[in-house]
Amino acid sequence: MTADTPPLSWRELETRVGLDALPAFHRSFLSWRGVEGAAEMPLRRVSQRVDAELNRLVQSGQAQKQEEDWLLEPGALDEFEAYQVLTQ
């Protein structure tokens, strides 16, 4: 990635995933982030935990919060397999 690569909008990424696949994508994201029990979590809890993990990315300097979206720095999801599948 170059310095000219724009940040990745989490909301745009969710749109690319599609509504039907979004719960599985979110659970995969949580598992990738090391959240235990993501596969068994109620959907509402999954959504809350995704927001929390995105806020942790903000705290670590890998993302910025912008209104109801998170702008992820280039490379922030490079090791996330479900993201890699979307970008191939």
trRosetta pair geometry for C-beta under 8 A, 3 or more apart (Angstrom, degrees):
i j d omega theta_ij theta_ji phi_ij phi_ji
1 5 4.5 -58 -169 2 99 159
1 74 4.0 172 172 157 153 130
1 75 5.4 -131 22 -49 147 97
2 5 5.4 132 59 -26 64 92
2 74 7.9 -39 56 133 37 172
5 74 4.0 73 98 -87 130 148
6 74 7.7 116 77 -59 22 104
7 63 7.6 116 -161 -133 125 62
7 64 7.0 -45 -136 29 169 104
7 71 3.8 57 126 169 142 100
7 72 5.9 155 -172 67 90 36
7 73 5.9 -45 -115 -93 93 34
7 74 7.0 -114 -102 -38 44 67
8 12 7.4 -131 -178 65 66 113
8 13 6.2 48 162 -53 108 120
8 71 6.9 146 66 -161 37 55
8 72 4.4 -26 61 60 96 99
8 73 8.0 -29 19 58 87 11
8 74 7.3 118 -22 -89 97 50
8 76 7.2 -141 37 44 119 113
8 77 7.0 -68 63 13 158 124
9 12 3.8 73 80 9 113 109
9 13 6.6 -177 94 -12 59 82
9 69 5.5 -23 -156 -176 93 134
9 70 7.7 135 -155 76 46 47
9 71 6.0 -26 -92 -103 57 70
9 72 7.9 -160 -64 16 9 81
10 13 5.4 -55 -151 35 34 116
10 14 6.4 37 151 -21 66 102
10 54 6.2 7 -88 -124 164 138
10 63 7.7 31 -42 -146 117 138
10 69 5.9 170 48 -165 90 73
10 70 4.2 36 -6 56 134 92
10 71 7.6 -117 -9 -71 82 25
10 72 6.3 98 -60 -24 85 107
11 14 5.6 -47 -148 33 34 113
11 15 6.6 39 150 -22 62 101
11 68 7.1 66 -68 112 140 86
11 69 4.5 -74 -7 -112 119 103
11 70 7.9 135 -22 30 78 62
12 15 5.5 -50 -153 32 36 116
12 16 6.7 38 149 -20 65 101
13 16 5.6 -52 -153 33 35 112
13 17 6.6 39 149 -24 65 102
13 83 7.4 -21 -156 -122 132 97
13 86 7.3 92 -154 117 86 165
14 17 5.5 -49 -151 29 36 116
14 22 6.1 44 -160 -122 90 114
14 25 7.6 163 -121 97 66 144
15 18 7.7 40 173 -70 33 38
16 86 5.8 90 127 -165 127 129
17 21 5.2 -134 166 91 85 107
17 22 5.3 109 110 -89 125 67
17 25 4.6 -31 -152 -42 147 167
17 86 6.8 -57 -83 -95 70 138
18 21 4.9 59 71 27 97 102
18 22 6.7 -140 92 -40 44 84
19 22 5.6 -36 -147 -5 30 122
21 24 5.6 -63 -167 48 62 110
21 25 5.6 67 137 -29 85 108
22 25 5.4 -58 -142 38 33 114
22 26 6.1 34 161 -21 69 104
23 26 5.8 -54 -147 36 30 111
23 27 6.4 28 156 -17 64 107
23 43 6.0 -52 -121 -120 119 105
23 46 6.8 69 -147 98 77 162
24 27 5.7 -54 -146 38 32 111
24 28 6.2 35 153 -21 64 107
25 28 5.6 -56 -149 37 29 113
25 29 6.4 34 151 -22 64 104
25 82 5.6 165 -134 157 74 144
26 29 5.5 -51 -149 33 32 115
26 30 6.5 31 153 -18 64 104
26 46 5.1 93 124 158 127 116
26 47 7.0 -24 -164 -83 158 52
26 50 5.0 -61 -151 -71 104 138
27 30 5.7 -52 -149 36 33 111
27 31 6.4 34 152 -19 65 105
27 38 4.7 146 -156 145 72 105
27 39 5.8 86 -176 -93 130 49
27 41 7.3 178 -111 44 95 106
27 46 6.0 -46 -75 -135 75 133
28 31 5.7 -52 -147 37 32 112
28 32 6.3 36 152 -21 64 106
28 38 8.0 178 -48 122 15 142
28 80 7.8 108 133 -173 99 96
28 81 7.5 -100 175 68 124 91
28 82 4.4 89 120 -32 147 148
29 32 5.6 -55 -149 36 29 114
29 33 6.3 22 153 -13 64 109
29 50 6.2 56 90 -120 133 97
29 53 7.0 160 140 91 103 153
29 80 6.7 15 -115 -151 69 135
29 82 6.9 -91 -59 56 70 136
30 33 5.7 -60 -147 42 31 108
30 35 4.0 -57 177 51 92 132
30 38 3.7 159 98 -116 124 140
30 41 7.6 -40 107 19 169 147
30 46 6.6 -110 -28 -145 149 80
30 49 5.5 43 -114 119 127 126
30 50 6.5 -83 -64 -77 98 71
30 53 6.5 -160 -107 -29 66 153
31 34 7.7 62 179 -60 30 15
31 35 6.6 -82 -75 57 30 78
31 38 4.8 -128 -57 45 76 142
31 39 7.2 39 -70 -44 123 86
32 79 7.5 158 -169 109 116 88
32 80 5.0 59 -179 -120 166 86
32 81 7.3 -167 -94 19 126 81
32 82 7.5 -124 -38 16 139 104
33 53 4.7 0 -169 -142 174 137
33 56 7.7 117 -164 66 130 140
35 38 4.9 86 96 -62 104 109
35 49 5.7 96 -144 174 161 136
35 53 6.9 -84 -42 -69 128 128
37 40 5.2 -61 -170 49 81 103
37 41 6.0 103 129 -52 88 89
38 41 5.6 -39 -147 3 36 121
38 46 6.8 87 -160 -116 80 94
38 49 7.3 -147 -113 101 93 154
41 45 4.5 -123 -180 90 107 118
41 46 4.9 138 102 -63 123 81
41 49 6.9 -38 -177 5 169 143
42 45 4.7 86 62 9 81 107
42 46 7.1 -142 97 -12 40 86
43 46 5.3 -49 -148 29 36 117
43 47 6.6 38 154 -20 65 100
44 47 5.8 -52 -156 32 33 113
44 48 6.7 31 148 -16 64 105
45 48 5.6 -53 -149 37 37 112
45 49 6.2 33 154 -18 68 107
46 49 5.9 -60 -148 40 28 108
46 50 6.3 34 153 -24 65 104
47 50 5.8 -49 -148 30 30 113
47 51 6.7 31 153 -16 62 103
48 51 5.8 -56 -156 36 32 112
48 52 6.4 32 148 -19 66 107
49 52 5.3 -51 -146 37 37 115
49 53 6.2 37 155 -19 68 103
50 53 5.8 -55 -147 38 30 108
50 54 6.3 31 153 -19 64 106
51 54 5.7 -56 -148 37 30 111
51 55 6.4 31 152 -19 64 106
52 55 5.6 -55 -150 36 31 112
52 56 6.6 36 148 -22 63 101
53 56 5.4 -46 -151 30 37 116
53 57 6.8 43 148 -21 63 97
54 57 5.5 -46 -156 29 38 115
54 58 6.9 44 143 -20 63 98
54 63 6.3 -78 -172 93 74 165
54 65 7.9 106 135 -91 104 88
54 70 4.5 -134 -179 -44 123 165
55 58 5.2 -43 -154 29 41 117
55 59 6.6 44 148 -19 66 101
55 65 7.1 16 -108 -69 72 125
55 70 8.0 -120 -65 -97 46 132
56 59 5.4 -49 -148 35 37 114
56 60 6.4 27 154 -12 66 107
57 60 5.9 -60 -144 44 31 104
57 62 4.3 -82 -169 77 85 106
57 63 4.0 49 120 8 110 121
57 70 6.9 80 75 177 125 139
57 72 6.5 -26 152 -116 147 91
57 76 6.2 64 -157 -167 128 133
58 61 7.9 47 177 -64 29 19
58 62 7.6 -90 -65 59 21 64
58 63 4.9 -66 -73 82 61 90
58 64 6.3 98 -124 -113 92 23
58 65 5.3 1 -103 -32 149 93
58 70 6.8 -111 -59 -137 104 110
61 73 7.4 14 140 -22 65 148
62 72 6.5 -2 145 -152 83 78
62 73 5.1 -115 -163 28 51 114
62 76 4.3 124 175 -118 110 114
63 70 4.8 13 172 175 134 105
63 71 6.1 156 -161 79 75 45
63 72 4.6 -33 -99 -102 100 57
63 73 6.3 -124 -73 -9 44 78
63 76 6.2 74 -58 -128 89 167
64 70 7.1 157 76 -160 37 60
64 71 4.8 -12 57 58 91 101
65 69 7.7 149 -161 86 50 46
65 70 5.8 -33 -102 -104 56 73
66 69 5.1 -23 72 71 89 93
66 70 7.3 147 23 -106 76 21
66 71 5.5 38 0 -16 125 109
72 76 4.2 -125 179 53 107 146
72 77 6.3 37 147 -22 155 103
73 76 4.9 111 60 -45 74 112
75 78 4.9 -17 -154 -29 59 123
77 80 4.3 -51 -169 28 83 126
77 83 4.2 -2 149 63 127 177
78 83 7.9 -87 -85 91 14 130
78 84 7.7 60 -166 -75 41 100
80 83 4.1 56 92 12 108 116
80 84 6.8 171 89 -17 56 85
81 84 5.4 -53 -147 33 36 115
81 85 6.6 41 155 -24 67 99
82 85 5.7 -44 -152 27 35 116
82 86 7.1 36 150 -18 60 102
83 86 5.7 -56 -159 33 38 112
83 87 6.5 18 153 -9 69 112
84 87 6.0 -69 -147 43 32 102
84 88 6.6 44 156 -41 67 100
85 88 6.2 -45 -151 10 30 115
